[in-house]
Amino acid sequence: MKDLVKAIEGLPMIVKFILNLFWGILGNLYRLARSIAKNNLVGIVLAIVLIICGGFFVLWILDLIFILLGKEIWWID
């Protein structure tokens, strides 16, 4: 999972923005992979709930803003 997190973090800003704009679940998959890599049980459960319940739409706009500002996608650690 650490490789997936590094791969997503290593993408250029424009690629992250376009992927997140057209495929909003990318941010939640990143959150899930990051929580698994850090063995954060609360983060894993919340990420799965967000994916299942469609909560990715709620954080989608925040993800786009953070990407445009050049910051990391927000998630609990």
C-alpha positions as CSV (number, residue, x, y, z in Angstrom):
1,M,0.0,0.0,0.0
2,K,2.9,2.3,0.6
3,D,3.8,2.0,-3.0
4,L,0.3,3.1,-4.0
5,V,0.4,6.1,-1.7
6,K,3.8,7.1,-3.1
7,A,2.6,6.7,-6.6
8,I,-0.4,8.9,-6.1
9,E,1.6,11.5,-4.2
10,G,4.2,11.5,-7.0
11,L,1.8,12.4,-9.7
12,P,2.0,15.9,-11.1
13,M,-0.6,18.4,-9.7
14,I,-2.5,18.7,-13.0
15,V,-2.8,14.9,-13.3
16,K,-4.1,14.6,-9.8
17,F,-6.6,17.4,-10.4
18,I,-7.9,15.8,-13.7
19,L,-8.2,12.4,-12.2
20,N,-10.0,13.7,-9.1
21,L,-12.2,16.0,-11.2
22,F,-13.4,13.1,-13.5
23,W,-13.1,10.2,-11.1
24,G,-13.8,11.6,-7.6
25,I,-13.2,8.3,-5.9
26,L,-9.5,8.6,-6.4
27,G,-9.2,10.7,-3.2
28,N,-11.1,8.0,-1.1
29,L,-8.9,5.3,-2.5
30,Y,-5.9,7.3,-1.5
31,R,-7.3,7.8,2.0
32,L,-8.0,4.0,2.3
33,A,-4.5,3.1,1.1
34,R,-2.9,5.7,3.4
35,S,-4.8,4.4,6.4
36,I,-3.9,0.8,5.6
37,A,-0.2,1.8,5.2
38,K,-0.3,3.4,8.6
39,N,-2.4,0.6,10.2
40,N,-5.0,3.2,11.3
41,L,-8.1,1.2,12.0
42,V,-10.4,4.2,12.4
43,G,-9.2,5.6,9.1
44,I,-9.8,2.3,7.3
45,V,-13.3,2.0,8.6
46,L,-14.1,5.7,7.8
47,A,-12.7,5.4,4.3
48,I,-14.7,2.3,3.6
49,V,-17.9,3.9,4.9
50,L,-17.2,7.0,2.8
51,I,-16.8,4.8,-0.3
52,I,-19.9,2.7,0.3
53,C,-22.2,5.5,1.3
54,G,-21.1,7.9,-1.4
55,G,-19.4,10.2,1.0
56,F,-16.6,10.7,-1.5
57,F,-18.7,13.5,-3.0
58,V,-18.6,15.4,0.2
59,L,-14.8,15.5,0.3
60,W,-14.5,15.8,-3.5
61,I,-14.6,19.6,-3.5
62,L,-12.1,19.8,-0.6
63,D,-9.8,17.4,-2.5
64,L,-9.9,19.6,-5.6
65,I,-9.2,22.8,-3.5
66,F,-6.3,21.1,-1.7
67,I,-4.8,19.8,-5.0
68,L,-5.0,23.3,-6.6
69,L,-3.3,24.8,-3.5
70,G,-0.5,22.2,-3.9
71,K,-1.3,20.5,-0.5
72,E,-1.8,16.9,0.4
73,I,-5.3,15.4,0.3
74,W,-6.7,15.8,3.7
75,W,-7.3,12.7,5.9
76,I,-7.0,11.8,9.6
77,D,-3.7,10.1,10.6
